[in-house]
């Protein structure tokens, strides 16, 4: 009789039991004595029944009764019968525990191997059992993939088998050589140590590639925005399908409304506008694409000065017509509360940003169907939602809230919240690169607008922040962002489409110089603005106006 004693867990991801070999046809003489653990302690098996479940090398499924020998201490036995050893090769098994009707819990899988029996197969070259290289490789994979032990432990358990099937030591040499990393010129004491080192490098590379750490990423310039008015920006969104911007600004009318500018992907061309009179400041709005139509979600006031949440198609170069029947989507609990909407198209949710700083996350379908249900909410403190530090943008991505606040005279900050736990995760104060390095134009910098963008091709994520600069009536807009690695390339490519590829001036802003020894203007091939002295001009034989003998400002087109 052969007894195999080992431990199995119902909670750990893997089980380490070593190498078990049972001989075919030795039924009722092979016994598994197992201690069942849960969270590192023996599990009380009182009041349950045990079963042994296995699938052999030929996919035969066996379910058989096992015996609980000491319930309080988690001890169970199984006597292997003919069915459990009918096929030579690797078998996968586990123990399950049930009441009279249902399975309550089970262990993780473990493996054992059925080897040849003289009773059922002829001997081969004097050997009474055979191990294949595939068997050994599979067993080694268990150690590597499931961290079941180091290489030395594994080698000790199979060295006799290796000696019988690898007399030349080829396999052993390859396994030992695998401890050495040629590119890094490093030799590790175990194969597991080598794999752990490699895994650590891969993990670090994965973190660098996919990190989106608000606290550490560098803000990068994305583009300017050619908005309709030279006034401050209020909010902006990006249409994922076309990469076009939709940006809101106050119309400075009484009662106040706002205008949305549709802008090219590079940010440099105003394509169209739509006016929303008597619709507030435009501090945030929602954008939703449905097939080929862009819909705008915003609050507005009707003729009776009642606030309503509406959804209207964006119509180029138009003004919203309040005489039409505009459906009011305002949830009942918000009827008398000022708020503005933001839409997360990827997750089909709407962020409700209330005037008192309470942010509610709702399903967009619930809003459309008149269901007044808040999924999660976060209260932003009054310290970041007041006249000195006003809200300048809010956006959700999944269940994460980003809140943008500050003023032209104080710090620009972004706050990241987990809306499920209501916890503030990160606070980041931003300093943005500017034209001179010493400050923005007219010493004016105001945070305005926040958007979250996911590249539909690469899945790379960006948090975009708007900045307005320039003095009154000279305002202009700039967009900055923090990105996952590689996300900036998308915006650089779009901006390059509308960039000027001819350098009319040198990189320092000065005119180009005429090449020394040039005698024919027609030999000057490079487009740009050139400066030449009278002496240089006297050498040129094909000047269009030779009567000018002093210095020149020459534009070559």
GIZIHU-V412838 format. One record per residue. N is the residue number from 1. RES is the residue in one letter. OMEGA is omega in whole degrees, 0 to 359 (NA if undefined). Layout:
# GIZIHU-V412838
{{N RES OMEGA} {N RES OMEGA}}
This chain:
# GIZIHU-V412838
{{1 X 179} {2 X 180} {3 X 177} {4 X 180} {5 X 179} {6 X 181} {7 X 174} {8 X 182} {9 X 173} {10 X 185} {11 X 180} {12 X 184} {13 X 184} {14 X 178} {15 X 178} {16 X 183} {17 X 182} {18 X 185} {19 X 181} {20 X 177} {21 X 176} {22 X 183} {23 X 179} {24 X 178} {25 X 175} {26 X 185} {27 X 180} {28 X 176} {29 X 178} {30 X 187} {31 X 171} {32 X 173} {33 X 192} {34 X 170} {35 X 182} {36 X 181} {37 X 173} {38 X 181} {39 X 174} {40 X 181} {41 X 177} {42 X 182} {43 X 178} {44 X 183} {45 X 181} {46 X 175} {47 X 178} {48 X 177} {49 X 183} {50 X 175} {51 X 175} {52 X 183} {53 X 181} {54 X 172} {55 X 184} {56 X 186} {57 X 179} {58 X 176} {59 X 171} {60 X 181} {61 X 180} {62 X 171} {63 X 187} {64 X 181} {65 X 171} {66 X 187} {67 X 175} {68 X 184} {69 X 178} {70 X 186} {71 X 183} {72 X 181} {73 X 173} {74 X 183} {75 X 180} {76 X 180} {77 X 170} {78 X 177} {79 X 184} {80 X 177} {81 X 183} {82 X 183} {83 X 182} {84 X 181} {85 X 187} {86 X 183} {87 X 177} {88 X 177} {89 X 187} {90 X 179} {91 X 175} {92 X 186} {93 X 172} {94 X 175} {95 X 175} {96 X 184} {97 X 189} {98 X 168} {99 X 184} {100 X 186} {101 X 192} {102 X 172} {103 X 183} {104 X 179} {105 X 180} {106 X 177} {107 X 170} {108 X 184} {109 X 166} {110 X 184} {111 X 169} {112 X 184} {113 X 175} {114 X 182} {115 X 185} {116 X 177} {117 X 177} {118 X 181} {119 X 185} {120 X 181} {121 X 176} {122 X 177} {123 X 182} {124 X 179} {125 X 175} {126 X 181} {127 X 178} {128 X 170} {129 X 183} {130 X 170} {131 X 176} {132 X 177} {133 X 179} {134 X 178} {135 X 182} {136 X 180} {137 X 178} {138 X 180} {139 X 179} {140 X 178} {141 X 178} {142 X 180} {143 X 183} {144 X 188} {145 X 186} {146 X 177} {147 X 185} {148 X 180} {149 X 181} {150 X 185} {151 X 183} {152 X 178} {153 X 181} {154 X 183} {155 X 180} {156 X 183} {157 X 185} {158 X 186} {159 X 178} {160 X 179} {161 X 179} {162 X 181} {163 X 183} {164 X 183} {165 X 181} {166 X 184} {167 X 179} {168 X 178} {169 X 182} {170 X 181} {171 X 180} {172 X 180} {173 X 180} {174 X 179} {175 X 178} {176 X 178} {177 X 182} {178 X 176} {179 X 186} {180 X 177} {181 X 181} {182 X 182} {183 X 181} {184 X 182} {185 X 181} {186 X 175} {187 X 183} {188 X 183} {189 X 178} {190 X 176} {191 X 178} {192 X 177} {193 X 178} {194 X 180} {195 X 178} {196 X 179} {197 X 179} {198 X 179} {199 X 180} {200 X 177} {201 X 179} {202 X 179} {203 X 180} {204 X 177} {205 X 178} {206 X 179} {207 X 179} {208 X 183} {209 X 190} {210 X 180} {211 X 173} {212 X 186} {213 X 180} {214 X 186} {215 X 190} {216 X 187} {217 X 182} {218 X 175} {219 X 184} {220 X 178} {221 X 180} {222 X 181} {223 X 164} {224 X 176} {225 X 181} {226 X 180} {227 X 183} {228 X 186} {229 X 174} {230 X 179} {231 X 183} {232 X 173} {233 X 175} {234 X 182} {235 X 177} {236 X 176} {237 X 176} {238 X 175} {239 X 184} {240 X 184} {241 X 186} {242 X 185} {243 X 178} {244 X 176} {245 X 169} {246 X 189} {247 X 183} {248 X 173} {249 X 175} {250 X 177} {251 X 177} {252 X 178} {253 X 175} {254 X 355} {255 X 189} {256 X 172} {257 X 178} {258 X 179} {259 X 175} {260 X 177} {261 X 172} {262 X 190} {263 X 182} {264 X 183} {265 X 178} {266 X 180} {267 X 190} {268 X 183} {269 X 173} {270 X 184} {271 X 180} {272 X 176} {273 X 172} {274 X 183} {275 X 178} {276 X 181} {277 X 176} {278 X 183} {279 X 177} {280 X 190} {281 X 182} {282 X 185} {283 X 168} {284 X 172} {285 X 179} {286 X 178} {287 X 182} {288 X 176} {289 X 173} {290 X 187} {291 X 184} {292 X 183} {293 X 173} {294 X 176} {295 X 178} {296 X 173} {297 X 179} {298 X 170} {299 X 178} {300 X 178} {301 X 179} {302 X 183} {303 X 179} {304 X 180} {305 X 177} {306 X 181} {307 X 178} {308 X 172} {309 X 184} {310 X 176} {311 X 184} {312 X 176} {313 X 175} {314 X 180} {315 X 185} {316 X 174} {317 X 183} {318 X 174} {319 X 182} {320 X 183} {321 X 182} {322 X 178} {323 X 179} {324 X 182} {325 X 181} {326 X 182} {327 X 177} {328 X 181} {329 X 185} {330 X 175} {331 X 185} {332 X 183} {333 X 181} {334 X 186} {335 X 183} {336 X 183} {337 X 176} {338 X 178} {339 X 172} {340 X 184} {341 X 169} {342 X 184} {343 X 170} {344 X 186} {345 X 182} {346 X 184} {347 X 176} {348 X 179} {349 X 174} {350 X 173} {351 X 175} {352 X 178} {353 X 182} {354 X 181} {355 X 180} {356 X 177} {357 X 176} {358 X 180} {359 X 181} {360 X 175} {361 X 182} {362 X 172} {363 X 179} {364 X 178} {365 X 177} {366 X 178} {367 X 182} {368 X 184} {369 X 177} {370 X 179} {371 X 183} {372 X 185} {373 X 177} {374 X 178} {375 X 180} {376 X 177} {377 X 178} {378 X 176} {379 X 175} {380 X 185} {381 X 182} {382 X 180} {383 X 178} {384 X 180} {385 X 182} {386 X 184} {387 X 179} {388 X 177} {389 X 183} {390 X 170} {391 X 180} {392 X 177} {393 X 176} {394 X 180} {395 X 176} {396 X 172} {397 X 188} {398 X 178} {399 X 177} {400 X 178} {401 X 172} {402 X 183} {403 X 186} {404 X 183} {405 X 178} {406 X 184} {407 X 181} {408 X 185} {409 X 179} {410 X 189} {411 X 173} {412 X 183} {413 X 171} {414 X 179} {415 X 180} {416 X 181} {417 X 166} {418 X 185} {419 X 178} {420 X 181} {421 X 183} {422 X 184} {423 X 170} {424 X 185} {425 X 185} {426 X 168} {427 X 182} {428 X 172} {429 X 187} {430 X 165} {431 X 186} {432 X 174} {433 X 182} {434 X 190} {435 X 186} {436 X 187} {437 X 181} {438 X 180} {439 X 181} {440 X 181} {441 X 180} {442 X 178} {443 X 182} {444 X 179} {445 X 180} {446 X 177} {447 X 183} {448 X 172} {449 X 181} {450 X 180} {451 X 177} {452 X 184} {453 X 174} {454 X 180} {455 X 184} {456 X 181} {457 X 185} {458 X 184} {459 X 180} {460 X 188} {461 X 180} {462 X 169} {463 X 186} {464 X 183} {465 X 179} {466 X 176} {467 X 173} {468 X 179} {469 X 180} {470 X 182} {471 X 181} {472 X 186} {473 X 176} {474 X 184} {475 X 171} {476 X 191} {477 X 174} {478 X 178} {479 X 175} {480 X 180} {481 X 161} {482 X 189} {483 X 158} {484 X 182} {485 X 177} {486 X 183} {487 X 181} {488 X 183} {489 X 178} {490 X 183} {491 X 176} {492 X 180} {493 X 179} {494 X 181} {495 X 180} {496 X 180} {497 X 183} {498 X 181} {499 X 177} {500 X 185} {501 X 176} {502 X 179} {503 X 181} {504 X 179} {505 X 174} {506 X 181} {507 X 179} {508 X 178} {509 X 180} {510 X 177} {511 X 175} {512 X 175} {513 X 176} {514 X 179} {515 X 180} {516 X 177} {517 X 180} {518 X 180} {519 X 179} {520 X 178} {521 X 181} {522 X 177} {523 X 179} {524 X 189} {525 X 186} {526 X 179} {527 X 177} {528 X 176} {529 X 185} {530 X 173} {531 X 174} {532 X 179} {533 X 177} {534 X 180} {535 X 178} {536 X 180} {537 X 181} {538 X 181} {539 X 184} {540 X 186} {541 X 184} {542 X 176} {543 X 180} {544 X 181} {545 X 187} {546 X 181} {547 X 178} {548 X 187} {549 X 182} {550 X 181} {551 X 191} {552 X 161} {553 X 190} {554 X 176} {555 X 180} {556 X 181} {557 X NA}}
